[in-house]
Amino acid sequence: MAHHNTVFAQLLKLVPRHEFETLAKTHHRGRSLRRINRWSQFVALALAQLGGRQSLRDIVGNLAAQAASLYHLGCRAVTRTTLARVNEQQPFTFYEALFAKLYARCQGVAPRHRFRFKNKLYSLDASLIDLSLKLFPGAHYALGKAAMKLHVGLDHDGYLPAFATVTPGKRADIAIGRTVDFPRGSIVVCDKGYTDYRWFKMLDNQGIFFVTRLRQNAKPRTLRRHAFPEGRGITSDHTVRLAGIKPTKLGLPSLRRVGYRDPATGKHYVFLTNVFHLSATTIATLYQERWQIELFFKWLKQNLKIKSFLGLSTNAVLTQIWIALCMYLLLAFLKFVSQLGASMQQLLRLLQLNLFIKRDLVALLRGDPPDRSLSDHQLRLSFA
């Protein structure tokens, strides 16, 4: 009978340990850690994400119950106070850097987006993470509420978070959008919250395409009308120049305005873009595809632990959020390399129920029945 480590240990092997330790040294602060190391912290908080642990005491108790498995996890036994102190004091930027490493690994195995064009496709959006104002008074947002904001650039090749940052809830979306370095030739889809004519001109100068919705107070002047297919919801396709004071002063180039009426709801949308090489129908479909980033935020909040927190310091909260994003990338990598039809949620549910079971991870995901064959030694005991 083949021997296997626990499912949890096999999953953590997807994290390149040598890169992990190099990052740990780079992002260490203060004196050397004696009772715990960053890998043990990562294992403990990964367990909280995948196993649905609710508190530090719950995490420590669960690890203590699996003491025999800690050696194969490469993890030390941890105490609640030590784990809390490391979460509070050791910089969260370590897991931000680990997130970037994991995303780079996922890029090599992720499937391409569903469109025919070869340009990279990104959606850009942000979502509030609600906090208790009583516990986090420094994160006051509005109307007696506290919040942080998670900004994400979603890569549609595999629907992976390519870029992420966490800011105070009041931080404007466009302020973060201006800082993202998209590759030349990529297409960025965003909502009206990212409307900034100076940013649009900067993207156009860098050879980056954008698709967004036209604001109602914009003043487009039609330069040319284009033919468009009938019966697909397209209502107009024009080359326009924005005639407002700011677009004129900035020298914003001619853009494209595409009108679209949703056949299901009857709602009319007007899109603004610098994409001229794709059809009007594709422009409308690109904006519909932006819904994937909303689904990403919904999945993250429903399935991973970013709505209640294990520490009260900003560093502890950000550490927990970044580890949740790292877990998402691990699950995505597992989905891509296993080439199974299971959804991300199905993978997570299987892992939650079988973290400390000693079975082959891929066989578990395939749904193979457990190997119930007995070894020769076990057979001798059974007949004794």
Residue pairs with C-beta under 8 A, 6 or more apart in sequence:
1 371
1 373
1 374
1 375
1 378
2 360
2 371
3 358
4 10
4 358
4 359
4 360
4 361
5 72
5 358
6 66
6 69
6 72
6 73
6 355
6 356
6 357
6 358
7 351
7 354
7 355
7 356
7 357
7 358
7 359
7 361
7 364
8 47
8 50
8 69
8 73
8 351
8 355
8 356
9 69
9 72
9 73
10 360
10 361
11 50
11 330
11 334
11 351
11 361
12 43
12 46
12 73
12 74
14 330
14 333
14 334
15 42
15 98
15 102
15 330
16 101
16 105
17 39
17 74
19 101
20 38
20 39
20 42
20 98
21 39
23 94
23 97
23 98
23 101
24 37
24 38
24 39
24 94
26 94
26 97
27 90
27 91
27 93
27 94
27 97
28 38
28 90
28 94
29 89
29 90
29 91
30 89
30 90
33 86
33 90
35 76
35 78
35 79
35 82
36 76
36 78
36 82
36 83
36 86
37 76
38 86
38 90
38 94
39 74
39 75
40 75
40 76
40 78
41 78
41 83
41 86
41 87
41 90
42 95
42 323
43 63
43 73
43 74
43 75
44 59
44 60
44 63
44 75
44 78
44 83
45 59
45 87
45 310
45 319
45 320
45 323
46 323
46 326
46 327
47 53
47 59
47 62
47 63
47 355
48 58
48 59
48 305
48 310
48 320
49 304
49 305
49 323
49 324
49 327
50 327
50 348
50 351
50 352
50 355
51 62
51 352
51 355
52 305
52 352
53 59
53 62
53 305
54 308
55 310
56 80
56 83
56 84
56 310
57 80
59 78
59 83
59 310
60 78
60 79
60 80
60 83
63 70
63 75
63 77
63 78
64 77
66 356
67 77
69 356
70 76
70 77
84 310
84 311
84 316
87 310
87 311
87 313
87 315
87 316
87 319
87 320
88 311
88 313
88 315
88 316
89 315
90 315
90 319
91 315
92 315
92 318
92 319
92 322
95 319
95 322
95 323
95 326
96 322
98 322
98 326
99 164
99 322
99 325
99 326
99 329
102 326
102 329
102 330
102 333
103 160
103 161
103 162
103 329
105 329
105 333
106 158
106 160
106 329
106 332
106 333
106 336
107 155
107 157
107 158
107 160
109 333
109 336
109 337
110 155
110 157
110 158
110 160
110 332
110 336
111 157
111 158
111 336
112 157
113 121
113 156
113 157
114 156
114 289
115 121
115 282
115 285
115 286
117 187
117 278
117 282
119 185
119 186
119 187
119 209
120 155
120 157
120 182
120 183
120 185
120 186
120 187
121 155
121 156
121 157
121 186
121 187
121 189
121 286
121 289
122 153
122 154
122 155
122 156
122 162
122 182
122 186
122 187
122 188
122 189
123 153
123 154
123 156
123 188
123 189
123 190
123 289
123 290
123 292
123 293
124 151
124 152
124 153
124 154
124 177
124 180
124 188
124 189
124 190
124 194
124 293
125 151
125 152
125 154
125 173
125 190
125 191
125 290
125 293
125 294
125 297
126 149
126 150
126 151
126 152
126 173
126 176
126 193
127 149
127 150
127 152
127 297
127 301
128 141
128 147
128 148
128 149
128 150
128 169
129 147
129 148
129 149
129 150
129 166
129 301
129 306
129 307
129 321
130 145
130 146
130 147
130 307
131 139
131 146
131 147
131 148
131 309
131 317
132 146
133 139
133 140
133 144
133 145
133 146
135 146
135 312
136 146
136 312
136 317
137 146
138 314
139 146
139 147
139 148
139 168
139 169
140 146
141 147
141 168
141 169
141 170
142 169
142 170
146 169
147 169
148 166
148 167
148 168
148 169
148 317
148 321
149 166
149 167
149 168
149 169
149 171
150 164
150 165
150 166
150 297
150 306
150 321
151 163
151 164
151 165
151 166
151 167
151 173
151 176
151 177
152 161
152 163
152 164
152 293
152 296
152 297
153 161
153 162
153 163
153 164
153 180
153 182
153 188
154 160
154 161
154 162
154 292
154 293
154 296
155 161
155 162
156 289
156 292
158 332
158 336
159 292
159 296
159 332
160 329
160 332
161 296
161 325
161 328
161 329
163 180
164 325
165 176
166 318
166 321
166 322
167 176
172 193
173 193
173 194
174 193
174 194
174 195
174 196
174 199
177 190
177 194
177 196
177 199
178 196
178 199
178 202
182 188
182 203
182 206
182 208
183 208
184 206
184 207
184 208
185 207
185 208
185 209
186 208
186 209
187 208
187 209
187 210
187 211
187 275
187 286
188 203
188 208
188 209
188 210
188 211
189 210
189 211
189 212
189 286
189 287
189 289
189 290
190 210
190 211
190 212
190 290
191 212
191 213
191 290
192 212
192 213
192 215
194 212
195 212
195 215
197 242
197 246
197 247
197 250
197 252
198 250
200 210
200 252
200 255
200 274
201 250
201 251
201 252
201 253
203 209
203 210
203 274
204 210
204 253
204 274
209 273
209 274
209 275
210 273
210 274
210 275
211 271
211 272
211 273
211 275
211 283
211 286
211 287
212 271
212 272
212 273
213 269
213 270
213 271
213 272
213 287
214 220
214 257
214 270
214 271
214 272
218 242
218 244
218 272
219 242
219 243
219 244
220 238
220 240
220 241
220 242
220 243
220 255
220 257
220 272
221 240
221 241
221 242
221 243
222 238
222 239
222 240
222 257
223 238
223 239
223 240
223 241
223 254
224 238
224 239
225 236
225 237
225 238
226 237
226 238
226 239
226 280
227 237
228 234
228 236
228 237
228 280
228 281
229 279
229 280
229 281
232 281
233 260
233 261
233 262
233 263
233 281
233 284
234 258
234 259
234 260
234 280
234 281
234 284
235 259
235 260
235 261
235 268
236 257
236 258
236 259
237 256
237 257
237 258
237 259
237 280
238 256
238 257
238 258
239 254
239 255
239 256
239 257
239 276
240 254
240 255
240 256
240 257
241 247
241 252
241 254
241 255
242 248
242 252
242 255
253 274
255 272
255 273
255 274
256 272
256 273
256 274
256 275
256 276
256 283
257 270
257 271
257 272
258 270
258 271
258 273
258 280
258 283
258 284
259 268
259 269
259 270
259 271
260 268
260 269
260 270
260 271
260 280
260 283
260 284
260 287
261 267
261 268
261 269
262 268
262 269
269 284
269 287
271 283
271 284
271 287
273 283
275 283
275 286
278 286
299 344
299 345
300 306
300 324
300 325
300 328
301 307
303 344
303 345
303 348
304 324
304 327
304 328
305 320
305 324
306 320
306 321
306 324
309 316
309 317
309 320
310 316
310 320
311 317
311 319
311 320
328 344
331 344
331 347
331 348
331 351
332 344
334 347
334 361
334 365
335 342
335 344
335 347
338 362
338 365
338 366
340 365
340 366
342 350
342 365
347 365
350 364
350 365
354 364
357 364
359 370
359 371
360 368
374 382
